Amino acid sequence: MLDFAILGLLHQSPMHGYELRKRLAEVLGGMRSISYGSLYPALKRMRAAGLISSDEPDPHALLPADAPPLTGRRGKVVYTITAEGKERFHELVGQTGPEAYDDGGLFGVRLAFFRHTAADVRLRILEGRRRTVEQQREGLRSSLARTRERLDRYTLELQRHGLESVDREVRWLNELIDTERKESSRPSVAPEGSRQSSADRIRSASTGPQGSKEKENPWGQ
């Protein structure tokens, strides 16, 4: 999950470690906290694999005068995705197996980079996630029906809360799937500049190959 998120962010633009960690926190949300102790070993491993490269700053060069305070005298290492990294990222965004949707955390990361994912792949992942959550919902309903009489009211409320959360996710996934299907069924629109209005088509048909030339006067005047 971490490697995929790093490749996805660097696919958008090069970043240094601090900015990358900050963006990872935004992508992963509350699902996972990324420490430098896990980030930099991952960057080192990915650099060794040729997926990313790093731009080492000149140790003798001073930072610009407008650099933020407490930055230090040395610049920061900037990480950039390589051609091999881009190829690997596109391989990962094309995967539609259970690993893309069974785990809620991995699904959330995949969703964060849906704009890089083909429409048919997005739909398969969403439908797979919905099946997974629906199975979880049925399991919760069965468990609640079996144990309702033996549970105290606090445990019962906790199970009801879990069931309501799963219900909300199913409704949310239904909305996403409906939106994807509607967008995929829309006819493609010709790029701006290549479209011809009905008035232009009529004008072209009436003038023929002569374009805007005036018609010859049959009376010779």
N, C-alpha and C positions, 0 to 999 in steps of 0.2 A: 504493500500500500504506500509506503513512504517513497520508494523509488519511483512509482508511477506518479505520485503527486509532485515530486521534484522535477521529473521530466516534463510534466504538464505545465508547470509554472515557468521553467526555463524555455519551454517552447514559445511562450509569450514574449519573453524578453530576458536578457542576461541579468543576473542579480548577484549581490554579495551575500555572505552568510547570514548577516543580521536581517537583511530585508527578506531573504528566503525563509528564514524561521518565522518571521512575522506573517508572511503570506500563507505559509503552511498552517499557522494557527487559524487564519481566517477560513481556509479551505476545509480543514478538519473540524473546525468549530470546537464544541465541547467533547468531541468523541475521543480525542487523544491529545496529550500535551507533548510537544516535541522539544526536547532539551538539546543543547549543543553536544552533549555526550552521545546522542544517537544521530544527530544531523551530520556532524563532520565525519564520523566513520562511514556513513552512507555516501557522502560526497567523495570521500577518498576511494571507496570501492567502485563507485560508478566512473570516476576518472580513470582508474586503472583498467576498467573494462572498455574504455574508449567511448562511453556514452556522453560524457561531458568533458569540457576542458576548463582550465583556470588561467586567468590572466594575473600573473604575479606582479604586484606593484614594484616600481623601482625603489629599493631601500634608501637611496640617496635623494630621492625627490620629496620635496615638501608638499603638503596638502595645500589646496587653494586657500586664499585668505578668508573666504566665506564658508569654510568647512565648519561643521558644528563643533562646539566645545567638547572636550574630553574624548575626541576622536583619536588623538595620538598623532605622532609625526608620520607614521607610515600609512599609506593608503590601504584600502581593503581589497582582498582577493575577489575578483569577479568571476562567476561561474557562467559558462555558456554551453548550451546543448550542441552536440556535434551532429553530423549527418547520420552516424550510426545511432545516436540517441533519438533523433527524430524518427528513424525507421522503427526502432524498438517501441517508441511511444505509440506510433500508428498501429503496430501489431497489438499492443495492449488494449487500445481503445476499440479494436475490432473484435475482441473476445466477448462471447456471449454465454459462456458456460456458467455453472452454478456459483463459481467463485466471484462472478460479477454482481450477484444479487442476494446470495444466501446470507452473507454477513452484512448487518446493517451499516457498519462502519465503512466497509469496502464499497458498498452500494452508494453511500453518500459521496465518497471521493469520485467514483465514476460519474455520478450525476453532476458534480462540480465541473467536469470537463466534457459535458455533453455537446457543447458547441463544436468540439473537434470530432464528434462521433457521427457516423452516417445515420440517416433517419431510420433505416430498417434495423440497424443494430440497437439504436435507442429504444425502439418499440419492443424488441425481443427482451432487452434487459428489464424494461418496465413491467412487461407481462410476467417475466420470471420472478421479479420481486413481488408482484401481486400474488402469484401462486404461493410463494413462500410465506407471506404474511397471512394469507387466507388459511393455510394449514396451521399456522400458529394460533389463529383465532379459533379454529375448530378444536384444537387441543385445549385451549383455555376454557372454552364453553363446556367441553366434556368433563374437565377437571372440576369446574365450578358446580356442575350438576351432581357429580358424585360426592363431593365433600361439603356441599352447602350446609347440611344439617350438623356437621361435626365442627364447623369453624366458628370461632368467636367473631363478633361483629367487626373487629378491626382487621383481622385477616381477610374476612369476607369483602370488606371495602377495598382492601389492597388488590384482591383479585379482580374486583369489578373495575377498578381504576386501570389495571393492566389491559382488561378486555376493551374498555373504552378507547384506550390509546391505540390498540391494534385496529379497532373499527375506524378511527380517524385516519390512520395510515392507508387503509384500504380505499376509503373515499378519496383521499388525496391522490393515490395512484390511479384510480379510475379517471379522475379529472385530467391528469397528465397524459394518460393513454388516449383519452378522447381528443385532446388537443393535438397530439401527434398524428392521429389518424385523419383529423380534419385538415391539418396542414399538408399531409402527404397526398391528399385527394385533390388539392387545389391545382388548377392548370398552371404550368410554368409561365412566367411573364417575360416577354422579350426585353432585353436590356434597353435602357434609355437611349434614344437616338436611332435604334433600329426599328422602332415601331412606326407605322404609317397610319395616319388618321383616315377615316372614311372619306372625308372631304378631299384629302390628298389623292386617295385611290381613284375617286371619281374624276378629279382634275387630270390625273395622268392618263386615264382611259380616254377622256374626251380630246385631249391634245395629241395623243399618239406619240410617235417617235420624234415629231418636230418640236416637242417641248413647248416653249413659250413663243415660238415664231408666229407671226400673224398670218392668217390665211390669205392666199392670193386672191385679189379681186378679179372675179370672172369677167368683168366689163372692161378691164384694162385701165381703169381710172386710178 
